[in-house]
Amino acid sequence: MLTDPAYWSLFFLSMAAATLLPGGSEVALVALLADGTRPAWALVAVATLGNVLGSVINWVLGRGLRRFVGRRWFPVTAAQLARAEGVFTRYGAWTLLFSWVPVIGDPLTVAAGTLGVRLRIFLPLMMLGKAARYLVLAGVVGGVLAP
C-alpha cells in the first residue's frame, strides 16, 4: 500500500482539495473505486486522511494568519470568511460536520481557526463530516457498479 502511487496521489489530491489549491478528490476516488483493484476501505481512509490534513492546515492558517486574508494565495476571501464566521457563531462547532461541502467547507475550517476552536473539538467533528462524505460516495459507486 505504501509503495502504490495511486494511494499517494489520492492522499495529496485530497489534501490539496481541502486547502489552497482548487480541485476535487471525488473524481480520483471514484476512478480508483471503479478500477476495483484496491479495497474501498483503504481508498476511503486515504482520501479522508488527506482531506483532514488539508483542513488542519486551514485551521492553522486561521489561527495565525488572519492578517493575510485578501491576499491572492490565501484559501478564502474576506467575504467568505465573514460569512463562515457568521454561520459558525450562530450554529457553533457543529457546523464543522459540513466542512466537506464545496465552497463553504474550507472557509468553515479557516473560521474555526480564527475563532479559536480547540483542536480537540475541531478534529472529530470535521473528520466525521469528511469521512461520511467519502463513505457515502464509496457506497454509491459500489451500488452503481455492483452486478
C-alpha positions in Angstrom: 0.0 0.0 0.0 2.7 2.5 0.9 4.5 1.9 -2.4 1.4 2.2 -4.6 1.5 5.7 -6.2 -2.3 5.7 -6.6 -2.7 5.9 -2.8 -0.2 8.7 -2.6 -1.8 10.6 -5.5 -5.2 10.3 -3.8 -3.8 11.4 -0.5 -2.1 14.5 -1.9 -5.1 15.4 -4.2 -7.4 15.1 -1.2 -5.2 17.2 0.9 -4.8 19.9 -1.8 -8.6 19.9 -2.4 -9.1 21.0 1.2 -6.5 23.7 1.2 -5.2 26.5 -1.1 -5.4 24.6 -4.4 -8.6 24.2 -6.3 -9.7 20.7 -7.2 -11.8 17.8 -6.2 -10.7 14.5 -4.9 -14.1 12.8 -5.6 -13.3 12.2 -9.2 -10.0 10.4 -8.3 -11.7 8.4 -5.6 -14.5 7.3 -7.9 -12.0 6.3 -10.6 -9.9 4.2 -8.2 -13.1 2.6 -6.8 -14.3 1.8 -10.3 -10.9 0.3 -11.1 -11.7 -2.3 -8.4 -8.1 -3.3 -7.8 -7.8 -1.7 -4.3 -10.0 -2.2 -1.3 -12.7 0.5 -0.9 -12.0 0.9 2.8 -8.3 1.7 2.1 -9.2 4.3 -0.6 -11.8 6.0 1.7 -9.3 6.0 4.6 -6.5 7.6 2.4 -8.9 10.2 0.9 -10.2 11.1 4.4 -6.8 11.4 5.9 -5.6 13.7 3.1 -8.7 15.8 3.3 -8.4 16.0 7.1 -4.8 17.1 6.9 -5.8 19.8 4.4 -8.4 21.1 6.8 -6.0 21.1 9.7 -3.7 23.3 7.5 -6.7 25.7 7.0 -7.3 25.7 10.8 -3.7 26.6 11.4 -3.9 29.3 8.8 -6.9 30.7 10.5 -5.2 30.6 13.9 -2.2 32.6 12.9 -2.5 34.1 9.5 -5.7 36.2 9.6 -3.7 39.2 8.6 -3.3 37.6 5.2 -7.0 37.5 4.3 -7.5 39.2 1.0 -4.1 38.0 -0.4 -4.3 36.1 -3.6 -2.8 32.9 -2.2 -5.0 32.8 0.9 -7.6 30.0 0.7 -10.7 32.1 1.3 -11.8 35.6 0.6 -12.6 38.1 3.3 -16.3 37.9 2.3 -16.3 34.0 2.5 -14.6 34.1 5.9 -17.0 36.7 7.3 -19.9 34.6 6.1 -18.4 31.4 7.6 -17.7 33.2 10.9 -21.3 34.4 11.0 -22.6 30.8 10.4 -20.1 29.5 12.9 -21.0 32.0 15.6 -24.7 31.3 15.0 -24.7 27.5 15.0 -21.4 26.7 16.8 -18.8 24.0 16.3 -21.4 21.6 14.9 -21.1 23.4 11.6 -17.8 21.5 11.2 -19.8 18.5 10.2 -20.4 20.3 7.0 -16.8 21.1 6.3 -16.9 18.7 3.4 -19.4 20.9 1.5 -17.8 22.5 -1.6 -17.3 26.3 -1.4 -18.3 26.7 2.3 -16.3 23.9 3.8 -12.9 25.4 3.5 -14.0 28.8 4.9 -15.6 27.0 7.8 -12.3 25.3 8.7 -10.4 28.6 8.5 -13.1 30.3 10.6 -12.8 27.6 13.2 -9.1 28.6 13.5 -9.7 32.3 13.6 -12.4 31.9 16.2 -10.1 29.8 18.4 -11.9 26.5 18.3 -9.8 24.0 20.1 -8.2 21.2 18.0 -9.9 18.5 20.3 -13.3 19.9 19.2 -12.3 20.7 15.6 -10.8 17.4 14.7 -13.5 14.9 15.5 -16.4 17.0 14.1 -14.5 17.9 10.9 -13.2 14.3 10.4 -16.7 12.8 10.9 -18.1 15.0 8.2 -15.3 14.3 5.7 -15.3 10.6 6.3 -19.1 10.4 5.9 -18.9 12.1 2.5 -16.3 9.6 1.2 -18.2 6.7 2.7 -21.4 7.8 1.0 -19.6 8.3 -2.3 -18.0 4.8 -2.0 -21.4 3.3 -1.2 -23.0 5.0 -4.2 -20.2 3.9 -6.5 -20.3 0.4 -5.1 -24.1 0.3 -5.6 -23.8 1.5 -9.2 -21.0 -0.8 -10.1 -22.4 -3.9 -8.4 -23.9 -6.5 -10.7 
